[in-house]
Amino acid sequence: NTGTNRSSSFELITGQNDNYYGLSYIRKKPGSTLSLSNTNNLLVRVSCFRHGAGYYSSTESYPVDDAASVASANTIRTEDIPYYVSPKTGNYYNLRDVIDFRPIVANTANVSNATTVGGATTDPSTTEVLSGSLYFPTPNENFVADISHYLRRSDRIVMDTSGNVRIVEGIPDTNPNPPKQPDVSMTLGVVHIPPYPSLSSQDAHDVQRAEYSTLVQHDQVKGYTMRDIKQIEERINRLEYYSLLNTLEKNTKDLVIPSEANSSISRFKNGFFVEPFTSYDITNVNDPEFSILVDTTSGIARPQIQKYVIDLQANTSLTSNVTFKGDYALLDYTQTVLVEQPIANRYRNIVALGYGYRGSLEVYPKYDNYYDTTQGSVNVTIDLATPLNGLVTAVNNSVAFKNDSKTVTASVATGNWSTVSSAAGAGGTTILTQQRNVTNTTKTVTNSIVPGGTNLDVSNVGNFITDFGLNPYIREQDISFVVTGLRPLARHYVFFDKVNVSSQTTPAAITNLESVNSRGISYDTNATKTGPRGSALYSDANGTLVGEIHINQGQFFVGQRDVLVADVDS
């Protein structure tokens, strides 16, 4: 072939899907300037695997030959085993490490002997038909196999005092640690070796398999000259200077406010006021014109908003070429059976008492995007006695006169005076000695501070709009539910957040379960209520139960709440 190589204008789509191996094809790259007409032909040369017989694919399914220095035309190396990235989940699968049961579609192009241009297939069909028999693993069974796998390893490169460089090998493990550094040696680096095949960085880059790349972690101390140290010191000084102003203050300082007389001259700033919007500390919330919300987490001031609840509903009368499947709007499609398994692979107990029923429950709507904003009074309890009693206790433990005992003696004279003796004194005087009874009373006094009793003062601070963060209740609404797989013709009870709400539940019936959308059975034309609110709930002969729960105002808090349907009332 002497034509021009146009590989750079196309990309290869392998055709792999989560469920099967489909047909591969090439697609023109976005932005390609290549122009093609109906008379142009493209000759595609591609290397691919040919599928053989078997139940599944594994690492042994690939023609791997690592012994040869260069792989032949019919062999590959371990690093060439492909990988698969799910287009739905983005999960990465190394096909070397999986048991692959995905079925394979039949080839529509010649891949057996198309070694020449004449043997190539022209315009192969794009119809996908599964090839051979389909084999899937049986649920609830064990897959037995002998598996060998490789481990990672971390080695340390050191230099001894003689200048010899050697490698200290680590112990292989799923999460290896580098070996200990030998005494009297210096670490030059640590080599992290992935499981086999362990490739160099260049080889891993060539095959685009970064997970096989060997990583070398250098561990050397850089030598600094005095000039380097001086430059580092200058950088630290500049960093300390600019760190005195935070980012917001610096932006304000550098803000250019042109002068009215000359727009090329910036006005001189005598000072500036910085509001970081992290709190309400410096806001005047009492100003009548104050109408902002400070987002203290993000540091953003937001304008006043007014919320409206708008429930979206599809207009089916003005919609064409669209199929509604539950909460999804899809393009029209037709269903085709890919795999059918009419044979049971598990047994069921024919004894009725041995049955255990585990139903499947769906609620509509699955979530509520609003909350209750009703008014209500809040009682704030202020306990003044507890802190005062604590103060008294602290004073008793600290003052010097706590438990200070003193003895007080009081003397009281009782009775009349009596003469004990009489004697003559100088100058004709007489000296009389008299006595009288005296009673002494002794009393011990102890100083202490005794705490009083508890006194609670309850005050009503009035009515106001309850804050979502303080008192978030689910707003009053109806929640529909559909349960399948229950015990047939049995009475059931409904629990919302572990609370029996059967008295708030209305029984209903529905003819087409697939027609139920996210708005619930109340908006479904095939749904009918079969009794008043609070009626007994019974499953039908197929074990299906349909109903509607009424949530009262201020009954449950906002958050994730579980709905349980059981055939017992507690």
C-alpha positions as CSV (number, residue, x, y, z in Angstrom):
1,N,0.0,0.0,0.0
2,T,1.4,3.4,-1.0
3,G,-1.4,5.5,0.4
4,T,-1.0,8.2,3.0
5,N,-1.0,7.1,6.7
6,R,-4.1,8.8,8.3
7,S,-3.8,7.1,11.7
8,S,-3.5,10.5,13.5
9,S,-7.0,11.5,12.2
10,F,-8.8,8.5,13.8
11,E,-9.1,6.8,17.1
12,L,-9.9,3.1,17.8
13,I,-13.0,2.1,19.8
14,T,-12.4,-1.4,21.1
15,G,-16.1,-2.2,21.5
16,Q,-15.7,-3.5,25.0
17,N,-18.8,-2.9,27.2
18,D,-19.7,-3.8,30.8
19,N,-21.9,-6.7,29.5
20,Y,-20.2,-8.1,26.4
21,Y,-17.4,-7.8,23.8
22,G,-18.8,-5.8,20.9
23,L,-17.5,-4.9,17.5
24,S,-14.6,-2.6,17.2
25,Y,-14.5,0.4,14.9
26,I,-12.6,3.5,14.2
27,R,-13.9,7.0,14.7
28,K,-12.7,10.3,13.3
29,K,-11.1,12.4,16.0
30,P,-12.7,15.7,17.1
31,G,-11.0,18.6,15.4
32,S,-9.6,16.5,12.5
33,T,-9.4,18.4,9.2
34,L,-9.4,15.2,7.1
35,S,-12.2,15.3,4.4
36,L,-13.7,12.1,3.1
37,S,-16.1,11.4,0.3
38,N,-18.2,8.4,-0.8
39,T,-15.5,7.4,-3.2
40,N,-12.7,7.2,-0.7
41,N,-11.5,3.9,0.8
42,L,-9.8,3.4,4.1
43,L,-7.5,0.4,4.6
44,V,-7.3,-0.4,8.3
45,R,-4.5,-2.5,9.7
46,V,-4.9,-3.5,13.3
47,S,-3.6,-6.2,15.7
48,C,-6.3,-8.0,17.7
49,F,-6.9,-11.1,19.7
50,R,-8.9,-14.1,18.3
51,H,-11.3,-15.7,20.7
52,G,-11.3,-19.4,21.1
53,A,-13.5,-21.9,22.9
54,G,-14.0,-21.8,26.7
55,Y,-16.2,-20.6,29.5
56,Y,-14.3,-17.5,30.5
57,S,-11.1,-15.4,29.9
58,S,-8.2,-15.1,32.4
59,T,-4.5,-14.2,32.3
60,E,-3.8,-17.7,30.9
61,S,-6.0,-17.0,27.9
62,Y,-3.5,-14.6,26.4
63,P,-0.4,-15.8,24.3
64,V,2.2,-14.5,26.7
65,D,5.9,-15.1,26.1
66,D,8.2,-13.2,28.5
67,A,11.2,-15.5,27.8
68,A,11.9,-14.1,24.4
69,S,13.7,-10.8,24.2
70,V,11.3,-9.6,21.5
71,A,7.7,-10.8,21.2
72,S,6.8,-12.6,18.0
73,A,3.9,-11.8,15.7
74,N,1.7,-14.3,17.6
75,T,2.8,-13.6,21.2
76,I,2.7,-10.7,23.6
77,R,4.4,-9.8,26.9
78,T,2.6,-9.6,30.2
79,E,2.5,-5.8,30.2
80,D,0.6,-6.0,26.9
81,I,-2.4,-7.7,28.4
82,P,-5.1,-5.0,28.0
83,Y,-7.1,-3.2,30.6
84,Y,-10.7,-2.0,30.6
85,V,-12.2,1.2,31.9
86,S,-16.0,1.1,32.4
87,P,-17.7,4.0,30.5
88,K,-20.5,4.0,33.1
89,T,-18.6,3.9,36.4
90,G,-15.1,4.8,35.4
91,N,-13.7,1.8,37.3
92,Y,-10.4,0.4,36.1
93,Y,-10.0,-3.3,35.5
94,N,-6.7,-5.0,34.6
95,L,-7.9,-8.0,32.6
96,R,-4.8,-9.8,33.8
97,D,-6.4,-10.0,37.3
98,V,-10.0,-10.8,36.5
99,I,-12.2,-13.8,35.5
100,D,-14.0,-12.4,32.5
101,F,-17.4,-14.1,31.7
102,R,-18.5,-11.4,29.2
103,P,-20.0,-13.0,26.0
104,I,-18.4,-12.2,22.6
105,V,-20.2,-11.1,19.4
106,A,-19.4,-12.8,16.2
107,N,-16.8,-11.2,13.9
108,T,-18.2,-9.6,10.8
109,A,-14.7,-9.0,9.3
110,N,-12.2,-11.6,8.2
111,V,-9.6,-11.9,11.0
112,S,-8.2,-15.4,10.2
113,N,-6.3,-14.9,7.0
114,A,-6.6,-11.2,6.2
115,T,-2.9,-10.8,5.8
116,T,-3.1,-9.0,2.4
117,V,-5.2,-6.2,1.0
118,G,-7.1,-8.7,-1.1
119,G,-8.1,-10.8,2.0
120,A,-9.6,-7.8,3.8
121,T,-13.3,-7.4,4.3
122,T,-14.9,-4.4,2.6
123,D,-17.6,-2.6,4.5
124,P,-18.2,-5.3,7.2
125,S,-21.6,-5.5,8.8
126,T,-22.2,-3.6,12.0
127,T,-24.9,-5.9,13.3
128,E,-23.9,-7.6,16.5
129,V,-24.8,-11.2,17.1
130,L,-23.5,-13.2,20.0
131,S,-21.2,-16.0,19.1
132,G,-21.4,-19.5,20.6
133,S,-23.0,-20.5,23.9
134,L,-23.3,-18.2,26.8
135,Y,-21.8,-19.1,30.2
136,F,-22.5,-17.1,33.3
137,P,-21.5,-17.9,36.9
138,T,-24.2,-19.4,39.1
139,P,-25.4,-17.1,41.9
140,N,-24.7,-18.1,45.5
141,E,-22.1,-20.7,44.3
142,N,-18.3,-20.9,44.8
143,F,-15.7,-20.4,42.1
144,V,-12.7,-22.6,42.9
145,A,-9.3,-21.9,41.3
146,D,-5.6,-21.9,42.1
147,I,-4.3,-18.3,42.0
148,S,-0.7,-17.2,42.1
149,H,0.2,-13.5,42.3
150,Y,3.3,-11.3,42.7
151,L,4.1,-8.9,45.5
152,R,5.6,-5.4,45.7
153,R,9.1,-4.7,47.2
154,S,11.0,-1.7,48.4
155,D,14.8,-1.7,48.2
156,R,17.3,0.7,49.7
157,I,20.4,1.9,47.8
158,V,23.3,2.8,50.2
159,M,26.9,3.9,50.1
160,D,29.4,2.7,52.8
161,T,32.5,4.5,54.1
162,S,34.6,3.0,51.3
163,G,32.5,4.5,48.6
164,N,30.9,1.2,47.6
165,V,27.3,1.4,46.4
166,R,25.1,-1.6,47.2
167,I,21.4,-2.5,47.3
168,V,19.7,-3.7,50.5
169,E,16.6,-5.7,49.4
170,G,13.4,-5.4,51.3
171,I,10.8,-8.0,52.1
172,P,8.0,-8.5,49.5
173,D,4.6,-7.5,50.8
174,T,1.3,-6.0,49.6
175,N,2.4,-2.8,51.4
176,P,6.1,-3.1,51.7
177,N,8.4,-0.9,53.8
178,P,12.0,-0.1,53.0
179,P,14.6,-2.1,54.9
180,K,16.5,-0.5,57.7
181,Q,19.6,1.5,56.8
182,P,22.8,-0.4,57.7
183,D,25.2,1.2,60.2
184,V,28.0,3.3,58.9
185,S,26.3,4.0,55.6
186,M,24.4,6.7,53.7
187,T,21.1,6.2,51.9
188,L,21.2,7.4,48.3
189,G,17.6,6.5,47.5
190,V,14.8,4.0,47.8
191,V,13.5,2.0,44.9
192,H,9.8,1.0,44.9
193,I,9.4,-2.1,42.7
194,P,5.8,-2.9,41.5
195,P,4.6,-6.5,41.0
196,Y,5.9,-8.4,38.0
197,P,6.5,-7.2,35.3
198,S,8.6,-4.5,36.9
199,L,9.4,-2.0,34.1
200,S,11.6,1.0,34.0
201,S,10.0,4.4,33.8
202,Q,10.8,4.6,30.0
203,D,9.4,1.1,29.2
204,A,6.3,1.7,31.3
205,H,5.8,5.0,29.4
206,D,6.2,3.3,26.0
207,V,3.5,0.7,26.7
208,Q,1.4,3.2,28.6
209,R,1.2,1.2,31.8
210,A,2.2,3.4,34.6
211,E,1.2,0.8,37.2
212,Y,4.2,-1.3,36.2
213,S,6.7,1.6,36.5
214,T,9.6,1.4,39.0
215,L,9.8,4.5,41.2
216,V,13.1,5.8,42.5
217,Q,12.9,8.0,45.5
218,H,16.0,10.1,46.0
219,D,17.1,10.7,49.5
220,Q,20.1,13.0,49.4
221,V,20.9,16.0,51.4
222,K,21.6,19.0,49.2
223,G,24.8,21.0,50.0
224,Y,24.2,24.7,50.4
225,T,26.9,27.4,49.9
226,M,26.9,30.6,51.9
227,R,25.5,32.4,48.9
228,D,22.5,30.0,48.8
229,I,21.9,30.5,52.5
230,K,22.0,34.3,52.0
231,Q,19.3,34.0,49.3
232,I,17.2,31.8,51.5
233,E,17.4,34.4,54.3
234,E,16.3,37.2,51.9
235,R,13.4,35.1,50.7
236,I,12.3,34.4,54.3
237,N,12.5,38.1,55.2
238,R,10.3,39.0,52.2
239,L,7.9,36.2,53.2
240,E,7.6,37.5,56.7
241,Y,7.0,41.0,55.4
242,Y,4.1,40.1,53.1
243,S,2.6,37.7,55.6
244,L,1.8,40.6,57.9
245,L,-1.0,41.5,55.5
246,N,-3.4,38.7,54.6
247,T,-4.6,38.2,51.1
248,L,-7.7,40.4,51.5
249,E,-5.8,43.3,53.0
250,K,-3.1,43.1,50.3
251,N,-5.8,43.1,47.5
252,T,-7.4,46.2,49.2
253,K,-4.0,47.9,49.5
254,D,-3.2,47.2,45.8
255,L,-6.7,48.3,44.6
256,V,-6.4,51.2,42.2
257,I,-9.0,54.0,42.8
258,P,-8.5,56.6,40.1
259,S,-8.7,60.3,40.9
260,E,-11.6,62.3,39.5
261,A,-9.2,65.0,38.3
262,N,-6.7,62.6,36.6
263,S,-7.8,59.0,36.0
264,S,-4.1,57.9,35.7
265,I,-3.4,58.8,39.3
266,S,-4.6,56.5,42.1
267,R,-6.1,58.1,45.2
268,F,-4.0,58.0,48.4
269,K,-5.5,55.6,51.0
270,N,-5.3,57.0,54.5
271,G,-6.6,53.6,55.7
272,F,-9.0,50.9,54.6
273,F,-11.6,48.8,56.3
274,V,-11.5,45.1,55.6
275,E,-14.6,42.8,55.9
276,P,-13.6,39.1,55.5
277,F,-17.3,38.0,55.8
278,T,-16.5,35.3,58.3
279,S,-19.0,36.5,61.0
280,Y,-21.6,39.1,61.8
281,D,-19.4,40.8,64.4
282,I,-18.9,44.1,62.4
283,T,-22.2,44.1,60.6
284,N,-25.1,46.5,61.5
285,V,-28.0,44.0,61.4
286,N,-30.3,46.7,63.0
287,D,-30.0,48.9,59.9
288,P,-33.3,48.8,57.9
289,E,-31.3,48.5,54.7
290,F,-29.4,45.5,55.9
291,S,-30.4,42.6,53.6
292,I,-27.5,40.3,53.1
293,L,-26.6,36.8,54.2
294,V,-23.0,36.2,55.4
295,D,-21.7,32.8,54.4
296,T,-19.2,32.4,57.3
297,T,-17.9,29.1,55.9
298,S,-17.0,30.4,52.4
299,G,-16.4,34.0,53.4
300,I,-18.9,35.3,51.0
301,A,-21.7,37.9,51.3
302,R,-24.9,36.9,49.5
303,P,-27.9,39.0,48.6
304,Q,-31.3,38.5,50.1
305,I,-33.2,35.7,48.4
306,Q,-36.8,34.5,48.4
307,K,-37.3,30.7,48.0
308,Y,-40.0,29.1,45.9
309,V,-40.8,25.4,45.7
310,I,-41.3,24.3,42.1
311,D,-42.1,20.7,41.4
312,L,-41.2,19.9,37.8
313,Q,-43.6,17.7,35.8
314,A,-43.2,16.4,32.3
315,N,-45.7,17.6,29.7
316,T,-46.4,14.3,27.9
317,S,-48.9,15.8,25.5
318,L,-46.1,18.0,24.0
319,T,-43.4,15.4,24.1
320,S,-42.6,13.1,21.2
321,N,-40.1,10.3,20.6
322,V,-39.5,10.0,24.3
323,T,-40.3,7.2,26.7
324,F,-40.7,7.9,30.4
325,K,-39.3,5.1,32.6
326,G,-39.9,6.0,36.3
327,D,-37.9,9.2,36.9
328,Y,-36.0,9.0,33.6
329,A,-36.9,10.5,30.2
330,L,-35.4,8.2,27.5
331,L,-35.4,8.1,23.7
332,D,-37.9,5.6,22.3
333,Y,-36.5,2.1,22.2
334,T,-37.5,-1.5,21.7
335,Q,-36.5,-4.3,24.1
336,T,-34.8,-7.5,22.9
337,V,-34.0,-10.5,25.0
338,L,-30.2,-10.8,25.2
339,V,-30.0,-13.8,27.6
340,E,-32.8,-16.0,28.8
341,Q,-32.5,-18.5,31.6
342,P,-35.7,-20.5,32.0
343,I,-34.0,-23.2,34.2
344,A,-33.8,-22.8,37.9
345,N,-30.5,-23.2,39.6
346,R,-31.8,-23.1,43.2
347,Y,-34.4,-25.0,45.0
348,R,-37.4,-23.8,47.1
349,N,-38.8,-25.4,50.2
350,I,-42.3,-26.7,49.5
351,V,-43.2,-26.3,53.2
352,A,-45.1,-23.1,53.6
353,L,-43.9,-22.6,57.1
354,G,-40.3,-22.5,55.9
355,Y,-40.8,-19.4,53.8
356,G,-39.2,-16.1,54.7
357,Y,-40.4,-13.0,53.0
358,R,-38.2,-10.0,52.4
359,G,-40.0,-7.4,50.4
360,S,-38.7,-4.6,48.2
361,L,-39.9,-1.1,49.0
362,E,-39.9,2.1,47.0
363,V,-41.1,5.5,48.3
364,Y,-42.2,8.5,46.2
365,P,-40.9,11.1,46.4
366,K,-37.5,9.8,47.4
367,Y,-36.5,13.1,48.9
368,D,-37.9,16.5,49.8
369,N,-36.0,19.7,48.8
370,Y,-37.7,22.0,51.3
371,Y,-38.4,22.3,55.0
372,D,-41.0,23.6,57.5
373,T,-41.0,27.4,58.1
374,T,-44.0,27.7,60.5
375,Q,-44.0,30.0,63.5
376,G,-43.6,28.6,67.0
377,S,-42.8,29.8,70.5
378,V,-39.5,28.8,72.1
379,N,-39.1,28.6,75.9
380,V,-35.6,29.5,77.0
381,T,-34.7,28.2,80.5
382,I,-32.2,30.3,82.4
383,D,-30.7,28.7,85.5
384,L,-29.2,31.3,87.7
385,A,-28.8,29.2,90.9
386,T,-26.3,26.7,89.5
387,P,-23.5,29.3,88.7
388,L,-24.2,31.2,92.0
389,N,-23.9,28.0,94.0
390,G,-20.7,27.2,92.2
391,L,-19.4,30.6,93.2
392,V,-20.3,30.0,96.8
393,T,-18.5,26.7,96.8
394,A,-15.4,28.4,95.3
395,V,-15.5,31.1,98.0
396,N,-15.8,28.5,100.7
397,N,-12.8,26.8,99.3
398,S,-10.7,29.9,99.1
399,V,-11.5,32.4,101.9
400,A,-9.5,32.2,105.1
401,F,-12.5,32.2,107.5
402,K,-14.1,29.0,106.0
403,N,-14.7,26.6,108.9
404,D,-12.9,29.1,111.2
405,S,-14.0,28.2,114.8
406,K,-13.8,30.7,117.7
407,T,-14.6,30.3,121.5
408,V,-16.5,33.2,123.1
409,T,-16.8,33.4,126.9
410,A,-19.5,35.6,128.7
411,S,-19.4,36.3,132.5
412,V,-22.5,37.2,134.5
413,A,-22.5,38.2,138.2
414,T,-25.4,36.7,140.3
415,G,-26.4,37.1,144.0
416,N,-25.5,39.8,146.7
417,W,-22.1,40.8,148.1
418,S,-21.0,39.1,151.4
419,T,-18.2,40.2,153.9
420,V,-15.5,37.7,154.2
421,S,-13.2,39.5,156.6
422,S,-12.7,43.0,158.3
423,A,-9.5,44.7,159.3
424,A,-8.5,48.1,160.8
425,G,-6.6,50.4,158.4
426,A,-4.6,53.6,158.8
427,G,-6.3,56.8,159.9
428,G,-9.1,54.9,161.6
429,T,-10.4,53.2,158.4
430,T,-11.8,49.7,158.1
431,I,-10.8,47.3,155.3
432,L,-13.6,44.9,154.3
433,T,-13.1,41.9,152.0
434,Q,-16.3,40.9,150.2
435,Q,-17.2,38.3,147.5
436,R,-20.0,37.7,144.9
437,N,-20.8,34.7,142.6
438,V,-20.0,35.0,138.9
439,T,-21.3,32.6,136.1
440,N,-19.1,32.1,132.9
441,T,-20.8,30.9,129.6
442,T,-18.6,29.5,126.9
443,K,-19.8,29.1,123.1
444,T,-17.9,28.0,120.0
445,V,-18.7,29.9,116.8
446,T,-17.9,28.5,113.2
447,N,-17.9,30.9,110.1
448,S,-19.0,29.4,106.7
449,I,-21.0,30.3,103.6
450,V,-23.9,27.9,102.8
451,P,-25.3,27.6,99.3
452,G,-29.0,28.1,98.8
453,G,-31.5,26.0,96.9
454,T,-32.0,25.8,93.1
455,N,-34.2,28.5,91.6
456,L,-35.2,28.2,87.9
457,D,-36.6,31.2,86.0
458,V,-38.4,30.3,82.8
459,S,-39.2,33.1,80.4
460,N,-41.1,33.1,77.1
461,V,-39.1,35.1,74.5
462,G,-42.0,35.2,71.9
463,N,-42.7,33.9,68.4
464,F,-40.4,34.0,65.5
465,I,-39.6,32.0,62.3
466,T,-37.7,28.9,63.3
467,D,-34.3,28.6,61.8
468,F,-33.5,25.6,59.6
469,G,-30.4,24.8,61.5
470,L,-32.1,25.1,64.9
471,N,-35.5,23.5,64.4
472,P,-35.7,21.7,61.1
473,Y,-38.9,19.8,60.7
474,I,-40.2,17.9,57.6
475,R,-43.0,19.9,56.1
476,E,-46.5,18.5,56.1
477,Q,-46.8,16.2,53.0
478,D,-47.9,12.8,51.7
479,I,-45.4,10.1,50.9
480,S,-46.4,7.2,48.6
481,F,-44.9,3.8,48.8
482,V,-45.1,0.5,46.8
483,V,-43.9,-2.8,48.4
484,T,-43.5,-6.1,46.5
485,G,-42.5,-9.5,47.8
486,L,-44.5,-9.4,51.0
487,R,-46.4,-12.3,52.6
488,P,-49.6,-12.5,50.5
489,L,-53.0,-11.5,52.0
490,A,-51.4,-10.5,55.4
491,R,-52.0,-7.4,57.4
492,H,-48.9,-5.1,57.6
493,Y,-47.9,-2.1,59.6
494,V,-46.0,1.0,58.5
495,F,-43.2,2.6,60.5
496,F,-41.6,5.9,59.7
497,D,-38.3,6.6,61.6
498,K,-39.2,3.7,63.9
499,V,-42.6,5.2,64.7
500,N,-45.8,3.3,63.9
501,V,-47.6,5.6,61.5
502,S,-50.3,3.0,60.3
503,S,-53.0,5.4,61.6
504,Q,-51.6,8.0,59.2
505,T,-51.5,5.7,56.2
506,T,-54.1,5.4,53.4
507,P,-54.4,2.0,51.5
508,A,-54.3,2.2,47.7
509,A,-54.1,0.0,44.7
510,I,-52.3,0.4,41.3
511,T,-52.6,-1.5,38.1
512,N,-49.2,-0.7,36.5
513,L,-46.2,-0.5,38.8
514,E,-44.0,0.8,36.0
515,S,-46.2,3.9,35.5
516,V,-45.4,5.2,39.0
517,N,-43.1,8.3,38.8
518,S,-41.2,10.2,41.4
519,R,-44.3,12.3,42.3
520,G,-46.1,9.3,43.8
521,I,-49.2,7.4,43.3
522,S,-51.4,10.4,43.9
523,Y,-50.4,11.7,40.5
524,D,-50.7,8.3,38.7
525,T,-53.9,7.8,36.7
526,N,-53.9,4.1,37.4
527,A,-53.8,4.5,41.2
528,T,-56.9,4.5,43.4
529,K,-57.3,4.8,47.1
530,T,-59.1,1.8,48.5
531,G,-60.0,3.1,52.0
532,P,-59.9,6.0,54.4
533,R,-56.8,7.1,56.3
534,G,-56.0,4.7,59.1
535,S,-57.6,1.6,57.6
536,A,-55.9,-1.7,58.0
537,L,-53.3,-2.5,55.3
538,Y,-53.3,-5.9,53.6
539,S,-51.0,-7.1,50.9
540,D,-52.7,-8.6,47.8
541,A,-52.4,-12.2,46.5
542,N,-49.1,-11.3,44.8
543,G,-47.6,-9.8,48.0
544,T,-47.9,-6.2,46.8
545,L,-48.9,-3.4,49.1
546,V,-49.5,0.2,48.0
547,G,-50.3,3.1,50.3
548,E,-49.7,6.8,51.2
549,I,-48.2,8.1,54.4
550,H,-49.4,11.5,55.7
551,I,-46.6,13.3,57.6
552,N,-48.0,15.8,60.1
553,Q,-46.6,19.2,60.7
554,G,-43.7,19.3,63.2
555,Q,-43.7,15.5,63.6
556,F,-40.3,14.4,62.2
557,F,-37.0,16.2,61.8
558,V,-35.3,16.8,58.5
559,G,-32.8,14.1,57.6
560,Q,-32.5,10.6,56.3
561,R,-35.5,8.7,57.7
562,D,-36.2,5.0,57.1
563,V,-39.6,3.6,56.1
564,L,-40.3,0.0,57.3
565,V,-43.3,-2.2,56.4
566,A,-43.7,-5.3,58.5
567,D,-46.4,-7.8,59.4
568,V,-45.9,-7.1,63.1
569,D,-47.0,-4.0,64.9
570,S,-43.9,-3.4,67.0
